[in-house]
Amino acid sequence: MNPGANLGEARYLILADGHFGPESSKTATSAVRYLPERVAAVIDARHAGKTVRDVLGFGGDTPVVASVEEGLAAGPTALLIGIAPVGGELPEVWREIVRQTLSAGLDLVSGLHAFLGDDPELARLARQHGATIHDLRRTPAGLPVATGRAASTAALRVLTVGTDCNVGKMTAGLEIRHALQARGVRVGFAATGQTGILVEGWGTAVDAVKADFIAGAAEELVLRAAREGDVVLVEGQGSLTHPGYSGVTLGLMHGSLPDAMILCHPASRTRIFNEQGLYDWVPLPSLSEAVGLYEGIMRPVHPSRVVGIALNTRELTEAGAREAIATAERETGLPATDPVRFGADRLAEELMAARGSRLAARA
Amino acid sequence: MNPGANLGEARYLILADGHFGPESSKTATSAVRYLPERVAAVIDARHAGKTVRDVLGFGGDTPVVASVEEGLAAGPTALLIGIAPVGGELPEVWREIVRQTLSAGLDLVSGLHAFLGDDPELARLARQHGATIHDLRRTPAGLPVATGRAASTAALRVLTVGTDCNVGKMTAGLEIRHALQARGVRVGFAATGQTGILVEGWGTAVDAVKADFIAGAAEELVLRAAREGDVVLVEGQGSLTHPGYSGVTLGLMHGSLPDAMILCHPASRTRIFNEQGLYDWVPLPSLSEAVGLYEGIMRPVHPSRVVGIALNTRELTEAGAREAIATAERETGLPATDPVRFGADRLAEELMAARGSRLAARA
C-alpha cells in the first residue's frame, strides 16, 4: 500500500514534546511549512501558550500546547509523530500520549522505523476506537535491485545532496519545484523520506528498505515520478560523509542516476550535527570538497554535475546570509541561494538551462 | 539469535541445480572450499556423475548428482541453498526440492533474502518432520545507527573492498587470516554475508538490514571481532561503483572504519558482471582509479589506505596470472597476489607492517 494514501484530509495534532524547533523536529516543521492549513496544534510543553510562528519564525497562529487535552480542543483528526529520533523507536514517554489520542479516535501517522501499526497495544487501541495507523516508512514488497533503469527516462533527473543530514534537501527540492512550476515546467517529485511522503502523499522511505534494495527503491520512484514531469526532483538523504547514513545516500545516487545535483549545506555548521554530539569527530567537507566527492563518485557510473548550491542560512542575519551566499558562489563558481529565505529562482533557471542543453544534445 | 548457531555439525546436500560453477554459485563453492569435510553432495543435473573437482578444479571427490534421491544416498543432514539469485527469492522450480528434503527430515540452510522459515508451507513441513530452518540473512533486532565506535578498538581493522561483486572479497579475507595465523597473529573475522556466516558460524548479513543500520551492523561486528583478534578482517560487500549494491559497500566502510583496505579485482573482467548482462553498461574502474575512489571517500571520515591487491586470476593460465599480478603491482605500486592461487603471504606481510607502524605511532 502507498503509505501516504488517504492522508489528504487529515488535520494534525503534532507530537513534538521537548523537541519542537527548526533544528530538532523536521517532520513537525515541514508539516507546518507545507501543510499549514492542516495543522491544528503542536504539543511541546516547553513552548505552551506560544504560536507556531513564535517558535519557528513562520507558520502563523497555530497554537503550541502542553497537553493532549488542549490539543484535542483544536479539532485534529490525527496525531502526527513530529520527530525521527536516532534509532527510530517511539520514546516511552510519548506512548501515553499516543494511547490517549487513539482512545479519543484520532488516527496515528508515524515516520518512525518501528512500525506502530505492528505494536500490539496500539493496534488494539486503534481497532477499539475506529482509528487508522499510517506508518509512513512501511515500504512496498517486491522491490527490485537497481539496474540503471532510471537512465531510460526522458526527464532531467535532479537529486538534492548535502554535506550533512537535516540541512534542507527536501525543502530545497520543494522550493525548486515551486520555482520551476512558476515557469511552466512539469515537475515530478520523488519523496524518499517520511516527511516528503507526508507532504506528497506517496513515496518510499529508502532508509527503511533492506540494504540491497536502496537503489532499486529509488529507481522505482524515479520511473513513477518521470510519468508526471519533464524534470524529476529526487529528495536526497544523508550525506556521503555521514558515518551513520552514507549507505542510503550512495544507494539513492546510483538508483536515481541524477543528471544534475543541488548541493545543500548548513551555512553555520562545521561538524556533522547530532543533538548528543555523537558526530563531533567528523568535520563537514568544504563546499568544493563536497562537489568533488559527489561528482567523483558518480563519474564511473553516470557522470553528473553539481549545478547549484542551496545554503541553509537560518542562523544568520540577512546580511550574513547574503555574504555566505556570495562566498559560496566565489568558492564553487556555481549559483547559490537560500531557497527558503530568498527563493529558488536561481536554481530553477540553472536547471532549465541544463534541461535545454540536454534536449539540444539529444536532438 | 545468531543465524549461524548450531551449524557446526551439519553435513550438507547443496542445491545448485543449473548453477554449480566457480562464477555462479558462490555459497556452494565456498562451502566446498572452506567446509569440504561437511559437503556430502551437490545437486546440479547438468554435471551429474562428475565430482566437485571436475566442475570447480578443487574440492575432491564429492559427487555431483541429478536428484534429491541420489543426494540423500550420500547421507546429508541439511539442504544448503547454494546460490543467491538477484532479488533473493527462492526460484519456484527449487521449491519441490526443498519440500522433498524437509519431508526427509533434513534441516534447511538458506542465505536468500526471503526467509524460508517464514514460508508457511515450508515451516509446516519442517515442524511435521522435525527439521530446523536456518535463515543466514536473518538479522539481529535492535541494531544501532553507527557513530564511529569501531575507531575505539585497538585492533588493526582491515576491510576487503572490490571493483565488483563476486570477485573474492570473502575468500581474500579468509586466505589472509590463514596467512596471518601462520605468523602467530590473533585474527578476528567479521562475516557480513550469508556465505561468510555459513563458514564462520556467526555474523550479520549487512545487505539484509534496514538501510539506516548498515554501518551500525558493521560497527557491532567489528566490536565483537576485535575481542578475538589483534587484527580484525572485515568481509567486504559489493563495490562503490555497483549501481545495485554500492550503498551496502559505503555503509560497511563507514561502520568498520578500516585502517587498511585490500582491493579485490577480477583480472579478466572489464564490466560489472551479471549473468543476464544487466550491468554491461558499467565498465570496471582501473585499479588505480579504484584505489583513488576508495581512499578518497574515506578521507573525510577516517583516512584509510589500500595496502594490497588481491587479484582473482581464475580464468587465466598460470603465466597469465603472474603477468597480471606484475602489471597490477606496476600500476599501483602495491603488493599484489591471487590469494587462492599463490597464497596471501605478501598481503599478510604488508598488514603486519601496517600493524607495526600503527603500534609504533601509538607508543
HADDOCK unambig.tbl for C-alpha pairs under 7 A between the chains (distance, minus, plus):
assign (segid A and resid 87 and name CA) (segid B and resid 144 and name CA) 6.19 0.50 0.50
assign (segid A and resid 87 and name CA) (segid B and resid 145 and name CA) 6.24 0.50 0.50
assign (segid A and resid 144 and name CA) (segid B and resid 87 and name CA) 6.22 0.50 0.50
assign (segid A and resid 145 and name CA) (segid B and resid 87 and name CA) 6.26 0.50 0.50
assign (segid A and resid 145 and name CA) (segid B and resid 244 and name CA) 5.49 0.50 0.50
assign (segid A and resid 146 and name CA) (segid B and resid 243 and name CA) 6.26 0.50 0.50
assign (segid A and resid 146 and name CA) (segid B and resid 244 and name CA) 4.56 0.50 0.50
assign (segid A and resid 147 and name CA) (segid B and resid 243 and name CA) 6.35 0.50 0.50
assign (segid A and resid 147 and name CA) (segid B and resid 244 and name CA) 6.14 0.50 0.50
assign (segid A and resid 147 and name CA) (segid B and resid 278 and name CA) 6.23 0.50 0.50
assign (segid A and resid 147 and name CA) (segid B and resid 279 and name CA) 6.54 0.50 0.50
assign (segid A and resid 148 and name CA) (segid B and resid 243 and name CA) 6.78 0.50 0.50
assign (segid A and resid 207 and name CA) (segid B and resid 210 and name CA) 6.73 0.50 0.50
assign (segid A and resid 207 and name CA) (segid B and resid 211 and name CA) 4.73 0.50 0.50
assign (segid A and resid 207 and name CA) (segid B and resid 212 and name CA) 5.10 0.50 0.50
assign (segid A and resid 208 and name CA) (segid B and resid 210 and name CA) 5.14 0.50 0.50
assign (segid A and resid 208 and name CA) (segid B and resid 211 and name CA) 5.60 0.50 0.50
assign (segid A and resid 208 and name CA) (segid B and resid 212 and name CA) 6.58 0.50 0.50
assign (segid A and resid 209 and name CA) (segid B and resid 210 and name CA) 5.33 0.50 0.50
assign (segid A and resid 209 and name CA) (segid B and resid 211 and name CA) 5.80 0.50 0.50
assign (segid A and resid 210 and name CA) (segid B and resid 207 and name CA) 6.74 0.50 0.50
assign (segid A and resid 210 and name CA) (segid B and resid 208 and name CA) 5.14 0.50 0.50
assign (segid A and resid 210 and name CA) (segid B and resid 209 and name CA) 5.33 0.50 0.50
assign (segid A and resid 210 and name CA) (segid B and resid 210 and name CA) 4.46 0.50 0.50
assign (segid A and resid 210 and name CA) (segid B and resid 211 and name CA) 5.64 0.50 0.50
assign (segid A and resid 211 and name CA) (segid B and resid 207 and name CA) 4.75 0.50 0.50
assign (segid A and resid 211 and name CA) (segid B and resid 208 and name CA) 5.60 0.50 0.50
assign (segid A and resid 211 and name CA) (segid B and resid 209 and name CA) 5.81 0.50 0.50
assign (segid A and resid 211 and name CA) (segid B and resid 210 and name CA) 5.63 0.50 0.50
assign (segid A and resid 211 and name CA) (segid B and resid 211 and name CA) 4.50 0.50 0.50
assign (segid A and resid 211 and name CA) (segid B and resid 214 and name CA) 6.88 0.50 0.50
assign (segid A and resid 211 and name CA) (segid B and resid 247 and name CA) 7.00 0.50 0.50
assign (segid A and resid 211 and name CA) (segid B and resid 248 and name CA) 6.02 0.50 0.50
assign (segid A and resid 212 and name CA) (segid B and resid 207 and name CA) 5.10 0.50 0.50
assign (segid A and resid 212 and name CA) (segid B and resid 208 and name CA) 6.57 0.50 0.50
assign (segid A and resid 212 and name CA) (segid B and resid 245 and name CA) 5.71 0.50 0.50
assign (segid A and resid 212 and name CA) (segid B and resid 248 and name CA) 6.77 0.50 0.50
assign (segid A and resid 214 and name CA) (segid B and resid 211 and name CA) 6.88 0.50 0.50
assign (segid A and resid 215 and name CA) (segid B and resid 244 and name CA) 5.87 0.50 0.50
assign (segid A and resid 216 and name CA) (segid B and resid 244 and name CA) 6.84 0.50 0.50
assign (segid A and resid 241 and name CA) (segid B and resid 300 and name CA) 6.63 0.50 0.50
assign (segid A and resid 241 and name CA) (segid B and resid 301 and name CA) 6.29 0.50 0.50
assign (segid A and resid 243 and name CA) (segid B and resid 146 and name CA) 6.26 0.50 0.50
assign (segid A and resid 243 and name CA) (segid B and resid 147 and name CA) 6.35 0.50 0.50
assign (segid A and resid 243 and name CA) (segid B and resid 148 and name CA) 6.78 0.50 0.50
assign (segid A and resid 243 and name CA) (segid B and resid 254 and name CA) 4.98 0.50 0.50
assign (segid A and resid 243 and name CA) (segid B and resid 255 and name CA) 6.62 0.50 0.50
assign (segid A and resid 244 and name CA) (segid B and resid 145 and name CA) 5.47 0.50 0.50
assign (segid A and resid 244 and name CA) (segid B and resid 146 and name CA) 4.55 0.50 0.50
assign (segid A and resid 244 and name CA) (segid B and resid 147 and name CA) 6.13 0.50 0.50
assign (segid A and resid 244 and name CA) (segid B and resid 215 and name CA) 5.87 0.50 0.50
assign (segid A and resid 244 and name CA) (segid B and resid 216 and name CA) 6.84 0.50 0.50
assign (segid A and resid 245 and name CA) (segid B and resid 212 and name CA) 5.72 0.50 0.50
assign (segid A and resid 246 and name CA) (segid B and resid 250 and name CA) 6.49 0.50 0.50
assign (segid A and resid 246 and name CA) (segid B and resid 251 and name CA) 5.89 0.50 0.50
assign (segid A and resid 247 and name CA) (segid B and resid 211 and name CA) 7.00 0.50 0.50
assign (segid A and resid 247 and name CA) (segid B and resid 247 and name CA) 3.93 0.50 0.50
assign (segid A and resid 247 and name CA) (segid B and resid 248 and name CA) 5.79 0.50 0.50
assign (segid A and resid 247 and name CA) (segid B and resid 250 and name CA) 5.15 0.50 0.50
assign (segid A and resid 247 and name CA) (segid B and resid 251 and name CA) 4.28 0.50 0.50
assign (segid A and resid 248 and name CA) (segid B and resid 211 and name CA) 6.01 0.50 0.50
assign (segid A and resid 248 and name CA) (segid B and resid 212 and name CA) 6.77 0.50 0.50
assign (segid A and resid 248 and name CA) (segid B and resid 247 and name CA) 5.79 0.50 0.50
assign (segid A and resid 250 and name CA) (segid B and resid 246 and name CA) 6.48 0.50 0.50
assign (segid A and resid 250 and name CA) (segid B and resid 247 and name CA) 5.15 0.50 0.50
assign (segid A and resid 251 and name CA) (segid B and resid 246 and name CA) 5.88 0.50 0.50
assign (segid A and resid 251 and name CA) (segid B and resid 247 and name CA) 4.28 0.50 0.50
assign (segid A and resid 254 and name CA) (segid B and resid 243 and name CA) 4.97 0.50 0.50
assign (segid A and resid 255 and name CA) (segid B and resid 243 and name CA) 6.61 0.50 0.50
assign (segid A and resid 278 and name CA) (segid B and resid 147 and name CA) 6.22 0.50 0.50
assign (segid A and resid 279 and name CA) (segid B and resid 147 and name CA) 6.52 0.50 0.50
assign (segid A and resid 282 and name CA) (segid B and resid 301 and name CA) 5.96 0.50 0.50
assign (segid A and resid 285 and name CA) (segid B and resid 300 and name CA) 6.92 0.50 0.50
assign (segid A and resid 293 and name CA) (segid B and resid 297 and name CA) 6.97 0.50 0.50
assign (segid A and resid 297 and name CA) (segid B and resid 293 and name CA) 6.97 0.50 0.50
assign (segid A and resid 300 and name CA) (segid B and resid 241 and name CA) 6.63 0.50 0.50
assign (segid A and resid 300 and name CA) (segid B and resid 285 and name CA) 6.91 0.50 0.50
assign (segid A and resid 301 and name CA) (segid B and resid 241 and name CA) 6.29 0.50 0.50
assign (segid A and resid 301 and name CA) (segid B and resid 282 and name CA) 5.97 0.50 0.50
